[in-house]
Amino acid sequence: MCRNIRQLHNFEPPATTDEVRAAALQYVRKVSGSTKPSHANQEAFDEAVEAVAHATQHLLDHLTTSAPPKDREVEAAKARARAQARYAAS
């Protein structure tokens, strides 16, 4: 999985439409191998982003879990600590 795509399930507050679309955009960029499609491919690229975003939102809306929701700030702090440890060792 692309490391820029973040987990969106089981957070409080739930993932926003913008977060879902950003994840879809990253996925389509990764699969297509292009961060900026040519003019000829722009429509197909945009359609793919919308389709992936729709499927992602559908998935998030229908997933269930018994685990308590994660706090976004706590998870972000953990990620910063992991990054600091990883890059400090370099």
Secondary structure, 3 states (H helix, E strand, C coil): CCCCCCCCCCEECCCCHHHHHHHHHHHHHHHHCCCCCCHHHHHHHHHHHHHHHHHHHHHHHHCCCCCCCEEHHHHHHHHHHHHHHHHHCC
